[in-house]
Every structure is written in C-alpha cells, then in structure tokens.
Amino acid sequence: MSNVGYNTSVANQSMNRYTSVTMSHSNTNVSFFHMNIRSIGNKINLLESLFMSSDINPNVICITEHWLTSGEEAYCNMTDYRVAVSRSRPTTRRGNSHVSYGGVLIYLQNNLNFKVLDILNTYSVVSVCEIVGVKLIDYDILVLCVYRPPEHSNFRQFCEIIEQILSILGLENKVCLCGDLNIKFNLPNDNDRNQ
C-alpha cells in the first residue's frame, strides 16, 4: 500500500472560510481548494485575486453554494481554470426574480485531463446531497464536491447516499471528497447532528 501525504491549511478571508489541501502520491502533488462561497457571481474577481495574491495555486477548486442557475457557470471564468462540472438547484421565485441557492461546482486547471463522473447525477438530491465529481486521469484520483444544506436535510439519507457512492466508486480508487457537509461532529448523537 502506498503512502499518501497531506498538507492542509485553513484560513479566514474576507469572503469566507476556505480549506486548501495538497495530496502527495508517487512523487507527484495535487492541490485542492474548497470554499463555501455563498454566491460566486459577485465574488469571482475576489476569488481569482486570492490565488494571484497568495501562494495558493490549486490544481482543483471545489465550490459549494455557488447560487448559480443552470448555464450561468459559463460566465464565471477564472484565468488558467475551466469549469469541469457544475450542478445547480432548480430556481425558486423570490419577489420579481428567480433565484437558485446551493449548488456545487469544480474548476480544474486548464492543463488537467479529466472525465466527468456522470454516475453521480443519479445520487444528487436537492437539499439532501448535492454532488458532482471528476476523475483526474493523469493522477488517477476521483474528486467529489459535496454540499449538504444545514437545515431541513435528511441526515440519514445523506449518509446512505455517500455510502452508496463510495461503494460504487470502489475501494481501489483514491478519492478526494471536498465540500460543506454541515455535520456537527461535536454533538453527542445523530439526532442532534441532523439539526
């Protein structure tokens, strides 16, 4: 069995909290970045400037709660990155406009070869487990971006979905699961965690 090393940093920025992880395997490094952005549309320039003004240069960027409607991700471009896969919630009416909350998205550096994990479409359930994924072909790593809303989400159903996904993807695969799971691990039991 090979060793996989991790280097993790967590920081508070003006936008939100983020996590940056570098995974080392077989003399290669792959770096991942996750942020629950709570509306990427008005923060795309701030996100891009975060990477330009720091030593954070991830290969993979996972975004939760992008709040985009289907198709809007095409307008959220960043230098040196492309949207590999995105999932949006159906829009809801708020006042005179239609809005979409939640949502998950994966950006990849332009030079990465990948395959979208279309099988995840069957398991993505709005307001329970919103999920997208890709296989990084050159690294043989599966990347999953997951969002579980904090309220009115069925915790047991969420756990069952994640368990099914990991079972289907197989134990032989290396998996990087990024996201905002909204699980309160410091609470004594599952019923409390579901709140």
PyRosetta script that sets phi, psi and omega in degrees:
from pyrosetta import init, pose_from_sequence

init()
pose = pose_from_sequence("MSNVGYNTSVANQSMNRYTSVTMSHSNTNVSFFHMNIRSIGNKINLLESLFMSSDINPNVICITEHWLTSGEEAYCNMTDYRVAVSRSRPTTRRGNSHVSYGGVLIYLQNNLNFKVLDILNTYSVVSVCEIVGVKLIDYDILVLCVYRPPEHSNFRQFCEIIEQILSILGLENKVCLCGDLNIKFNLPNDNDRNQ")
pose.set_psi(1, 134.6)
pose.set_omega(1, -177.1)
pose.set_phi(2, -85.6)
pose.set_psi(2, 154.6)
pose.set_omega(2, 177.1)
pose.set_phi(3, -86.8)
pose.set_psi(3, 137.8)
pose.set_omega(3, 175.3)
pose.set_phi(4, -119.7)
pose.set_psi(4, 125.0)
pose.set_omega(4, -179.8)
pose.set_phi(5, -104.6)
pose.set_psi(5, 153.4)
pose.set_omega(5, -178.5)
pose.set_phi(6, -131.5)
pose.set_psi(6, 142.0)
pose.set_omega(6, 171.6)
pose.set_phi(7, -128.6)
pose.set_psi(7, 120.7)
pose.set_omega(7, -172.8)
pose.set_phi(8, -122.5)
pose.set_psi(8, 140.5)
pose.set_omega(8, 170.7)
pose.set_phi(9, -136.2)
pose.set_psi(9, 140.3)
pose.set_omega(9, 177.8)
pose.set_phi(10, -126.3)
pose.set_psi(10, 135.5)
pose.set_omega(10, -178.1)
pose.set_phi(11, -145.6)
pose.set_psi(11, 157.9)
pose.set_omega(11, 172.2)
pose.set_phi(12, -101.2)
pose.set_psi(12, 127.4)
pose.set_omega(12, 176.4)
pose.set_phi(13, -117.9)
pose.set_psi(13, 172.2)
pose.set_omega(13, -179.4)
pose.set_phi(14, -61.0)
pose.set_psi(14, -28.1)
pose.set_omega(14, -179.4)
pose.set_phi(15, -79.2)
pose.set_psi(15, -52.4)
pose.set_omega(15, -170.9)
pose.set_phi(16, -175.8)
pose.set_psi(16, -178.8)
pose.set_omega(16, 175.1)
pose.set_phi(17, -86.5)
pose.set_psi(17, 143.0)
pose.set_omega(17, 177.9)
pose.set_phi(18, -137.2)
pose.set_psi(18, 163.5)
pose.set_omega(18, 176.5)
pose.set_phi(19, -127.6)
pose.set_psi(19, 134.3)
pose.set_omega(19, 177.4)
pose.set_phi(20, -124.2)
pose.set_psi(20, 128.1)
pose.set_omega(20, -176.5)
pose.set_phi(21, -131.8)
pose.set_psi(21, 136.6)
pose.set_omega(21, 172.0)
pose.set_phi(22, -112.8)
pose.set_psi(22, 130.4)
pose.set_omega(22, -179.4)
pose.set_phi(23, -109.9)
pose.set_psi(23, 127.2)
pose.set_omega(23, 178.1)
pose.set_phi(24, -108.2)
pose.set_psi(24, 131.6)
pose.set_omega(24, 178.7)
pose.set_phi(25, -155.1)
pose.set_psi(25, 127.4)
pose.set_omega(25, 177.2)
pose.set_phi(26, 51.6)
pose.set_psi(26, 49.8)
pose.set_omega(26, 176.9)
pose.set_phi(27, 62.7)
pose.set_psi(27, 19.7)
pose.set_omega(27, 174.3)
pose.set_phi(28, -125.6)
pose.set_psi(28, 148.5)
pose.set_omega(28, 177.8)
pose.set_phi(29, -115.0)
pose.set_psi(29, 138.8)
pose.set_omega(29, 172.6)
pose.set_phi(30, -128.1)
pose.set_psi(30, 129.7)
pose.set_omega(30, -178.7)
pose.set_phi(31, -113.0)
pose.set_psi(31, 140.9)
pose.set_omega(31, -176.7)
pose.set_phi(32, -122.5)
pose.set_psi(32, 147.7)
pose.set_omega(32, 178.3)
pose.set_phi(33, -136.0)
pose.set_psi(33, 134.1)
pose.set_omega(33, 175.1)
pose.set_phi(34, -127.7)
pose.set_psi(34, 140.0)
pose.set_omega(34, 172.9)
pose.set_phi(35, -145.4)
pose.set_psi(35, 133.9)
pose.set_omega(35, 167.3)
pose.set_phi(36, -88.1)
pose.set_psi(36, 103.8)
pose.set_omega(36, -166.9)
pose.set_phi(37, -93.2)
pose.set_psi(37, -19.9)
pose.set_omega(37, 179.5)
pose.set_phi(38, 50.7)
pose.set_psi(38, 61.3)
pose.set_omega(38, 177.6)
pose.set_phi(39, 98.1)
pose.set_psi(39, 98.1)
pose.set_omega(39, -178.7)
pose.set_phi(40, -80.2)
pose.set_psi(40, -24.5)
pose.set_omega(40, -174.4)
pose.set_phi(41, -53.2)
pose.set_psi(41, -42.6)
pose.set_omega(41, -178.7)
pose.set_phi(42, -97.4)
pose.set_psi(42, 8.1)
pose.set_omega(42, -177.7)
pose.set_phi(43, -125.7)
pose.set_psi(43, 5.1)
pose.set_omega(43, -175.9)
pose.set_phi(44, -60.7)
pose.set_psi(44, -39.4)
pose.set_omega(44, 178.7)
pose.set_phi(45, -67.4)
pose.set_psi(45, -37.9)
pose.set_omega(45, 176.7)
pose.set_phi(46, -65.2)
pose.set_psi(46, -40.3)
pose.set_omega(46, 178.9)
pose.set_phi(47, -63.4)
pose.set_psi(47, -46.6)
pose.set_omega(47, 179.6)
pose.set_phi(48, -63.3)
pose.set_psi(48, -40.6)
pose.set_omega(48, 179.7)
pose.set_phi(49, -68.2)
pose.set_psi(49, -27.9)
pose.set_omega(49, 175.4)
pose.set_phi(50, -59.2)
pose.set_psi(50, -42.6)
pose.set_omega(50, -179.6)
pose.set_phi(51, -73.3)
pose.set_psi(51, -34.3)
pose.set_omega(51, -179.1)
pose.set_phi(52, -73.5)
pose.set_psi(52, -29.9)
pose.set_omega(52, -174.1)
pose.set_phi(53, -100.7)
pose.set_psi(53, 9.4)
pose.set_omega(53, -179.2)
pose.set_phi(54, -137.7)
pose.set_psi(54, 178.3)
pose.set_omega(54, 177.5)
pose.set_phi(55, -88.8)
pose.set_psi(55, 10.4)
pose.set_omega(55, 177.3)
pose.set_phi(56, -82.9)
pose.set_psi(56, 117.9)
pose.set_omega(56, -179.6)
pose.set_phi(57, -138.5)
pose.set_psi(57, 71.7)
pose.set_omega(57, -173.1)
pose.set_phi(58, -72.8)
pose.set_psi(58, 149.7)
pose.set_omega(58, 171.6)
pose.set_phi(59, -76.8)
pose.set_psi(59, -33.0)
pose.set_omega(59, -175.2)
pose.set_phi(60, -128.3)
pose.set_psi(60, 132.5)
pose.set_omega(60, 176.3)
pose.set_phi(61, -120.5)
pose.set_psi(61, 119.5)
pose.set_omega(61, 176.9)
pose.set_phi(62, -106.0)
pose.set_psi(62, 127.6)
pose.set_omega(62, -177.7)
pose.set_phi(63, -119.6)
pose.set_psi(63, 130.2)
pose.set_omega(63, 172.5)
pose.set_phi(64, -114.0)
pose.set_psi(64, 155.3)
pose.set_omega(64, -176.8)
pose.set_phi(65, 54.1)
pose.set_psi(65, 53.7)
pose.set_omega(65, 178.4)
pose.set_phi(66, -74.1)
pose.set_psi(66, -22.4)
pose.set_omega(66, 176.9)
pose.set_phi(67, 63.2)
pose.set_psi(67, 24.2)
pose.set_omega(67, 179.8)
pose.set_phi(68, -91.9)
pose.set_psi(68, 150.0)
pose.set_omega(68, 169.3)
pose.set_phi(69, -85.7)
pose.set_psi(69, 161.1)
pose.set_omega(69, -177.3)
pose.set_phi(70, -56.7)
pose.set_psi(70, 128.0)
pose.set_omega(70, -179.8)
pose.set_phi(71, 99.4)
pose.set_psi(71, -24.1)
pose.set_omega(71, -178.9)
pose.set_phi(72, -69.1)
pose.set_psi(72, -21.3)
pose.set_omega(72, -179.7)
pose.set_phi(73, -60.9)
pose.set_psi(73, -23.1)
pose.set_omega(73, 178.4)
pose.set_phi(74, -63.3)
pose.set_psi(74, -19.5)
pose.set_omega(74, -179.5)
pose.set_phi(75, -98.6)
pose.set_psi(75, 3.4)
pose.set_omega(75, -178.7)
pose.set_phi(76, -108.1)
pose.set_psi(76, 61.5)
pose.set_omega(76, -177.0)
pose.set_phi(77, -84.3)
pose.set_psi(77, 147.7)
pose.set_omega(77, 173.8)
pose.set_phi(78, -131.1)
pose.set_psi(78, 144.0)
pose.set_omega(78, 178.8)
pose.set_phi(79, -57.4)
pose.set_psi(79, 132.6)
pose.set_omega(79, 177.0)
pose.set_phi(80, 72.6)
pose.set_psi(80, 6.4)
pose.set_omega(80, -179.8)
pose.set_phi(81, -130.5)
pose.set_psi(81, 156.7)
pose.set_omega(81, 173.0)
pose.set_phi(82, -134.4)
pose.set_psi(82, 153.6)
pose.set_omega(82, 174.7)
pose.set_phi(83, -76.9)
pose.set_psi(83, 117.7)
pose.set_omega(83, 179.5)
pose.set_phi(84, -84.4)
pose.set_psi(84, -42.5)
pose.set_omega(84, -178.4)
pose.set_phi(85, -160.0)
pose.set_psi(85, 146.8)
pose.set_omega(85, -179.8)
pose.set_phi(86, -147.1)
pose.set_psi(86, 148.7)
pose.set_omega(86, 173.6)
pose.set_phi(87, -133.5)
pose.set_psi(87, 131.2)
pose.set_omega(87, 178.7)
pose.set_phi(88, -117.4)
pose.set_psi(88, 152.4)
pose.set_omega(88, 173.1)
pose.set_phi(89, -78.2)
pose.set_psi(89, 157.1)
pose.set_omega(89, 170.9)
pose.set_phi(90, -60.9)
pose.set_psi(90, 148.9)
pose.set_omega(90, -178.9)
pose.set_phi(91, -74.7)
pose.set_psi(91, 151.9)
pose.set_omega(91, 173.7)
pose.set_phi(92, -123.7)
pose.set_psi(92, 153.6)
pose.set_omega(92, -178.4)
pose.set_phi(93, -84.7)
pose.set_psi(93, 129.6)
pose.set_omega(93, 175.2)
pose.set_phi(94, -134.7)
pose.set_psi(94, 107.4)
pose.set_omega(94, -175.8)
pose.set_phi(95, 65.7)
pose.set_psi(95, -127.3)
pose.set_omega(95, -179.9)
pose.set_phi(96, -94.4)
pose.set_psi(96, 5.1)
pose.set_omega(96, -176.7)
pose.set_phi(97, -126.1)
pose.set_psi(97, 166.9)
pose.set_omega(97, 175.8)
pose.set_phi(98, -106.5)
pose.set_psi(98, 131.4)
pose.set_omega(98, -178.2)
pose.set_phi(99, -127.0)
pose.set_psi(99, 160.5)
pose.set_omega(99, 176.9)
pose.set_phi(100, -135.1)
pose.set_psi(100, 127.2)
pose.set_omega(100, 176.4)
pose.set_phi(101, -105.4)
pose.set_psi(101, -177.4)
pose.set_omega(101, 179.3)
pose.set_phi(102, 63.2)
pose.set_psi(102, -149.2)
pose.set_omega(102, 178.3)
pose.set_phi(103, 96.1)
pose.set_psi(103, 149.1)
pose.set_omega(103, 179.1)
pose.set_phi(104, -134.6)
pose.set_psi(104, 149.9)
pose.set_omega(104, -173.6)
pose.set_phi(105, -153.9)
pose.set_psi(105, 143.3)
pose.set_omega(105, 174.8)
pose.set_phi(106, -123.5)
pose.set_psi(106, 122.7)
pose.set_omega(106, 169.5)
pose.set_phi(107, -96.4)
pose.set_psi(107, 143.3)
pose.set_omega(107, 173.8)
pose.set_phi(108, -127.5)
pose.set_psi(108, 147.7)
pose.set_omega(108, 172.6)
pose.set_phi(109, -58.5)
pose.set_psi(109, 145.5)
pose.set_omega(109, -174.0)
pose.set_phi(110, -57.0)
pose.set_psi(110, -28.5)
pose.set_omega(110, -175.2)
pose.set_phi(111, -85.3)
pose.set_psi(111, -0.4)
pose.set_omega(111, -177.8)
pose.set_phi(112, -86.3)
pose.set_psi(112, 134.2)
pose.set_omega(112, 172.8)
pose.set_phi(113, -88.4)
pose.set_psi(113, 135.9)
pose.set_omega(113, -176.0)
pose.set_phi(114, -150.6)
pose.set_psi(114, 165.3)
pose.set_omega(114, 173.7)
pose.set_phi(115, -133.6)
pose.set_psi(115, 130.8)
pose.set_omega(115, 177.8)
pose.set_phi(116, -71.8)
pose.set_psi(116, 136.3)
pose.set_omega(116, 177.4)
pose.set_phi(117, -87.0)
pose.set_psi(117, 81.2)
pose.set_omega(117, -177.3)
pose.set_phi(118, -61.8)
pose.set_psi(118, -24.3)
pose.set_omega(118, -179.3)
pose.set_phi(119, -58.9)
pose.set_psi(119, -23.9)
pose.set_omega(119, -178.4)
pose.set_phi(120, -70.5)
pose.set_psi(120, -19.6)
pose.set_omega(120, 179.3)
pose.set_phi(121, -55.5)
pose.set_psi(121, -36.0)
pose.set_omega(121, -178.5)
pose.set_phi(122, -67.4)
pose.set_psi(122, -25.9)
pose.set_omega(122, -173.0)
pose.set_phi(123, -99.3)
pose.set_psi(123, -11.2)
pose.set_omega(123, -179.3)
pose.set_phi(124, -76.7)
pose.set_psi(124, 119.2)
pose.set_omega(124, -178.7)
pose.set_phi(125, -122.4)
pose.set_psi(125, 118.9)
pose.set_omega(125, -178.4)
pose.set_phi(126, -54.4)
pose.set_psi(126, 134.8)
pose.set_omega(126, 177.7)
pose.set_phi(127, 65.8)
pose.set_psi(127, 10.4)
pose.set_omega(127, 174.3)
pose.set_phi(128, -125.1)
pose.set_psi(128, -57.9)
pose.set_omega(128, -178.6)
pose.set_phi(129, -151.0)
pose.set_psi(129, 97.5)
pose.set_omega(129, 177.7)
pose.set_phi(130, -94.2)
pose.set_psi(130, 122.9)
pose.set_omega(130, -170.7)
pose.set_phi(131, -145.6)
pose.set_psi(131, 141.7)
pose.set_omega(131, 169.4)
pose.set_phi(132, -137.4)
pose.set_psi(132, 163.1)
pose.set_omega(132, 179.4)
pose.set_phi(133, -160.8)
pose.set_psi(133, 159.4)
pose.set_omega(133, 176.4)
pose.set_phi(134, -138.8)
pose.set_psi(134, 158.0)
pose.set_omega(134, 169.6)
pose.set_phi(135, -106.4)
pose.set_psi(135, 123.3)
pose.set_omega(135, 174.0)
pose.set_phi(136, -82.2)
pose.set_psi(136, 105.3)
pose.set_omega(136, -170.1)
pose.set_phi(137, -63.0)
pose.set_psi(137, -46.1)
pose.set_omega(137, -176.8)
pose.set_phi(138, -69.2)
pose.set_psi(138, -22.1)
pose.set_omega(138, -178.8)
pose.set_phi(139, -106.0)
pose.set_psi(139, -11.1)
pose.set_omega(139, -177.7)
pose.set_phi(140, 54.4)
pose.set_psi(140, 48.7)
pose.set_omega(140, 179.4)
pose.set_phi(141, -126.5)
pose.set_psi(141, 137.6)
pose.set_omega(141, 173.3)
pose.set_phi(142, -95.4)
pose.set_psi(142, 132.5)
pose.set_omega(142, 178.8)
pose.set_phi(143, -116.3)
pose.set_psi(143, 123.7)
pose.set_omega(143, 178.1)
pose.set_phi(144, -116.1)
pose.set_psi(144, 135.3)
pose.set_omega(144, 175.0)
pose.set_phi(145, -115.8)
pose.set_psi(145, 120.5)
pose.set_omega(145, -171.0)
pose.set_phi(146, -126.1)
pose.set_psi(146, 140.2)
pose.set_omega(146, 171.7)
pose.set_phi(147, -131.3)
pose.set_psi(147, 128.6)
pose.set_omega(147, 173.1)
pose.set_phi(148, -119.6)
pose.set_psi(148, 115.6)
pose.set_omega(148, 179.8)
pose.set_phi(149, -60.2)
pose.set_psi(149, 146.5)
pose.set_omega(149, -175.9)
pose.set_phi(150, -72.6)
pose.set_psi(150, -27.7)
pose.set_omega(150, -175.5)
pose.set_phi(151, -118.6)
pose.set_psi(151, 149.9)
pose.set_omega(151, 174.8)
pose.set_phi(152, 58.7)
pose.set_psi(152, 28.4)
pose.set_omega(152, 178.8)
pose.set_phi(153, -109.9)
pose.set_psi(153, 134.1)
pose.set_omega(153, -179.2)
pose.set_phi(154, -77.5)
pose.set_psi(154, 105.7)
pose.set_omega(154, -175.6)
pose.set_phi(155, -61.3)
pose.set_psi(155, -44.9)
pose.set_omega(155, -178.8)
pose.set_phi(156, -64.5)
pose.set_psi(156, -41.5)
pose.set_omega(156, 178.0)
pose.set_phi(157, -63.0)
pose.set_psi(157, -41.0)
pose.set_omega(157, 177.3)
pose.set_phi(158, -58.5)
pose.set_psi(158, -49.6)
pose.set_omega(158, -179.3)
pose.set_phi(159, -61.5)
pose.set_psi(159, -40.5)
pose.set_omega(159, 178.6)
pose.set_phi(160, -63.5)
pose.set_psi(160, -41.4)
pose.set_omega(160, 179.4)
pose.set_phi(161, -63.4)
pose.set_psi(161, -48.2)
pose.set_omega(161, -180.0)
pose.set_phi(162, -61.2)
pose.set_psi(162, -42.5)
pose.set_omega(162, 178.7)
pose.set_phi(163, -61.3)
pose.set_psi(163, -44.0)
pose.set_omega(163, 178.6)
pose.set_phi(164, -62.7)
pose.set_psi(164, -43.8)
pose.set_omega(164, -179.2)
pose.set_phi(165, -61.5)
pose.set_psi(165, -49.2)
pose.set_omega(165, -178.8)
pose.set_phi(166, -64.0)
pose.set_psi(166, -33.8)
pose.set_omega(166, 177.5)
pose.set_phi(167, -66.7)
pose.set_psi(167, -43.9)
pose.set_omega(167, -179.7)
pose.set_phi(168, -67.5)
pose.set_psi(168, -39.9)
pose.set_omega(168, -178.8)
pose.set_phi(169, -68.9)
pose.set_psi(169, -23.6)
pose.set_omega(169, 174.4)
pose.set_phi(170, 90.2)
pose.set_psi(170, 147.8)
pose.set_omega(170, -178.4)
pose.set_phi(171, -73.4)
pose.set_psi(171, -19.2)
pose.set_omega(171, -178.0)
pose.set_phi(172, -76.8)
pose.set_psi(172, -13.4)
pose.set_omega(172, -179.7)
pose.set_phi(173, -86.8)
pose.set_psi(173, 144.1)
pose.set_omega(173, 170.0)
pose.set_phi(174, -84.1)
pose.set_psi(174, 129.6)
pose.set_omega(174, -176.3)
pose.set_phi(175, -126.2)
pose.set_psi(175, 131.0)
pose.set_omega(175, 170.6)
pose.set_phi(176, -110.7)
pose.set_psi(176, 112.5)
pose.set_omega(176, -180.0)
pose.set_phi(177, -103.7)
pose.set_psi(177, 113.2)
pose.set_omega(177, 179.2)
pose.set_phi(178, -112.6)
pose.set_psi(178, 150.3)
pose.set_omega(178, 173.9)
pose.set_phi(179, 154.6)
pose.set_psi(179, -174.1)
pose.set_omega(179, 177.9)
pose.set_phi(180, -114.5)
pose.set_psi(180, 102.2)
pose.set_omega(180, -174.7)
pose.set_phi(181, -90.0)
pose.set_psi(181, -14.2)
pose.set_omega(181, 179.7)
pose.set_phi(182, 48.2)
pose.set_psi(182, 47.7)
pose.set_omega(182, 175.4)
pose.set_phi(183, -110.7)
pose.set_psi(183, 125.1)
pose.set_omega(183, -179.4)
pose.set_phi(184, -89.3)
pose.set_psi(184, 88.9)
pose.set_omega(184, -175.6)
pose.set_phi(185, -66.4)
pose.set_psi(185, -18.6)
pose.set_omega(185, -178.2)
pose.set_phi(186, -83.6)
pose.set_psi(186, -1.8)
pose.set_omega(186, 178.6)
pose.set_phi(187, -89.3)
pose.set_psi(187, 151.3)
pose.set_omega(187, -170.1)
pose.set_phi(188, -69.4)
pose.set_psi(188, -27.4)
pose.set_omega(188, -177.4)
pose.set_phi(189, -147.6)
pose.set_psi(189, 168.7)
pose.set_omega(189, -176.0)
pose.set_phi(190, -61.1)
pose.set_psi(190, -35.1)
pose.set_omega(190, 180.0)
pose.set_phi(191, -61.4)
pose.set_psi(191, -40.6)
pose.set_omega(191, 177.8)
pose.set_phi(192, -69.4)
pose.set_psi(192, -36.6)
pose.set_omega(192, -179.2)
pose.set_phi(193, -65.8)
pose.set_psi(193, -26.8)
pose.set_omega(193, -177.8)
pose.set_phi(194, -73.8)
pose.set_psi(194, -12.8)
pose.set_omega(194, -177.0)
pose.set_phi(195, -78.7)
pose.dump_pdb("model.pdb")
